Amino acid sequence: MALLPVLILLQLLWSALLSSSKFLGPSALEADAVICDRIPYPFGVNGSSFRSAFELTCDPRENGSITLPLGSKKLKVLDISLDEGYLRAVLEGFTWRCFRDSTEDDQNDQKELDLEGTPFTFSDARNKFTVIGCDAMAIINVSAGHSTGCVSFCITPESVIDGSCSGVGCCQASIPKGLKRFQLHFLSIRNLTQSVVRPSVSKGSRGYGQFYNDSRISSAETSTERCTKAFVLEQDQFNFSAREISRDIDLAEWNTTAPVILDWAIGNETCEEVHRRNATDYACMEHSECYNVTNRAGYRCRCREGYTGNPYSPDIDECNDDDNNPCVGRCRNTDGGFHCPCPPGTSGDGKKNGTGCRRTTPLVIGLAAGLGLLIMLVVGSLGVYRELKKRKIAKLKQEHFLRNGGLLLQQHISTREVSPRIFSIAELERATDGFDQNRVVGRGGYGTVYKGILSDESVVAIKKSKLVDESQIEQFINEVVVLSKIEHENVVKLLGCCLESQVPVLVYEFIPNGTLFHHIHNGRSSSPMSWENRLRIATETAEALAYLHYKAPIPIIHRDVKSPNILLDENYTAKVSDFGASRLVPFDRSHVTTLVQGTLGYLDPEYFHTSQLTEKSDVYSFGVVLVELLTTEKPVSFHRSEMERNLASHFITLLEENRFLEEVDYKLVKEAGWRHLFAVAQLAMRCLSLKGEERPTMKEVAVELGALRRLMMKQRSEQQSQVGDSSVEKPLNVNHFETTRQHCMECHLLSPIDPPV
């Protein structure tokens, strides 16, 4: 608020200065000539460009209008960026087509902009393909055989929202990389779906109606005209209005003049290729460096660190030529250009082909002095504002740190040998590019996980938690301390945390190979996971949970065991993760009473009804994971019947009826044999018992799976040495199997694994 009077006074002074310049400044023609003279190299006019493809036209008589000739078209140039390598130009017109009934009628196949043979391409990062219409599908057919497009559809005028271009009346789509020319193909959604539209008779709703799929509706009722228009324009430069699709607007009024962004590059070679052939037409000057363009062939130049200016322009001493001195007075050479200072009491750019130097009246001098003083005041005020803002942010970080238990954590660190690292929020923001959405690698019920790269180049997973109950801060800090001390090869390592943000941020080791859920369900069509790997991952997960239950510094119940929380590293080793729902269990208690949390399909029914969390709740959830590994089916699927929707209960029913092979993945039966899979199925059924006391402990589960894995590897070796065994498997008697299991010395040591079926 303190800056408002200063800014108002600044605006008044600037207006007065502009008013006086009408009498003292250059003519309009001179100003336009200056605009034409400021086109940056490698672009130019009248043969001053790097190559003919960069030649522009500039006419001072047309307000300094700069145009780019492309065949029969001339694009008005609005901006040229040397640093980012793009040109902003005005693209007039659009392509449209109208449909009546089931036939195409009026159409305007406007010749699209053809950039072949030029250094320009449509920028895929800065442009959008936009389609407008209530019955519109427009597709860009690219010469390479690829296509992209979008669908715009609406039934009533009320369904169209001003400013929203998300498919109702208006849609937008990205364009392919390296696009130089394209053809548009229009389709009618109604024609594709064999539906018709009954025109609305209400006032002001011409051209809209209710859609039907009824052959009894006459053609007279379906004569509504449907028009589509499509164009490419700069992203975020188009503000959609419902009026754009109204049939009350004549097509002649439908005209689009919008900016389009064209990326440019030098030539069709990479930097390495240009250097290799020692090219004489190399565009990068001294103190600049070459870099390759990512979305097309060619290269661009940029200034080396410590240098500024135009990397394409050689540093010529323009002031050394007495006969062609560009200044009316003194001339000072600069790196990449020159400067013409005017004597005291005069103003202007000092150039012969510019405004020159004109005497300044006392009024202008006074205004300039006042303007300079005000600028100093504004700069000083901005400096004070930045300092106050910096202090406010520092104070806010300190408040967050204290509220999130920072003092308590520091006390733990001062008394323990192993401690979590405390990260600053600035460090984590740098590691994630300001928590950019492109860095998101996972979202869960307890927070969002980002991939981060720390200053020492180490890759970490940064989990931004949801709001934490302040009454539970002490328990949260205790869990952070305990989890940071866990050292187990199958548990994701907690490296530290940040308490300076509004919500705590946790930092874990980064596990690169995704989740078990993804490899079971999303990757099964391309490269299904073998039973040997599935059994190993199940064994490693069971060992990790047994460690948390019995060997951790304080017993830990995970409370959300599921395949999405089992990560796989580069060697496909299992890593149990996501302890957002975990709870510490005091040594003198067998359970804790908590608010029920978990995931549908994995949640322990006993815990759900009693709210008493025990280690057996993790056992139940692990049993669901075992069934997932056996069946390659999701725990809950609405594609199955209501009786079969819950995988765990359905699998137990099949097992009790001796029909479990109906649900087991057939590829696994061929690999491992049904006897071996039946042993794992029996273990899963015990884990899924409705009563927690009837379930095995995770220690027992880990031992049994380890024994089955050793048995499988042993018998696999024996089978490889006995090639040609053609024994046929007989139906399994469940009661006999249970008797055999009880007499085993080491957890289901059964007969040799059956050969592949």
Buried (B, 14 or more C-beta within 10 A) or exposed (E): EEBEEBEEBBEEBEEBBEEBEEEBBBEEEBBBBBBBBEBEBBBBBEEBBBBEBBBBBBEBEEEBBBBBEBEEBBBBBBEBEBEEBBBBBBBBBBBBBBBBBEEEEEBBEBEBBBBEEBBBBBBBBBBBBBBBBBBBBBBBBBEEEEEBBBBBBBBBBEEBBEEEBEBBBBBBBEBBBBBBBBEBBBBBBBBEEEBBBBBBEEEEBBBBBEBBEEEEBEEEBBEBBBBBBBBBBBBEBBEBBBEBBBBEEEBEEBEBEBBBBBBBBBBEBBBEBBEEEEEEEBBBBEBBEBBBBEBBBBBBBBBEEEBEBBBBBEBEEBBEEEEEBBBBBEBEBEEBEBBBBBEEEBBBBBBEEBBBBBEBBEEBEEBBEBBEEBEEBBEEBEEEEEEEEEEEEEEEBEEBBEBBBBEBBBEBBEEEEEBBEBBBBEBBBBBBEEBEEEBBBBEBEBBBBBBBBBEEEEEBBBBBBEEBEEEEBEBBBBBBBBBBBBEBEBBBBBBBBBBBBBBBBBBBBBBEBBBBBBBBBEEEEEEBBEBBBBBBBBBBBBBBBBBBBEEBEBBBBBBBBBBBBBBBBEEBBBBBBBBBBBBBBEEEEEBBEBEBBBBEBBBBBBBEEBEBBBBBBBBBBBBBBBBBBBBBBBBBBEEBEEEBBBBBEBBBBBBEEBEBBEBBBEBBBBBBBBBBBBBBBBBBBBBBBEEBEEBBBBBBBBBBBBBBBEBBEEBBEEBEEEEEEEEEEEEEEBEEBEEBBEEEEEBBBBEBBBBEE
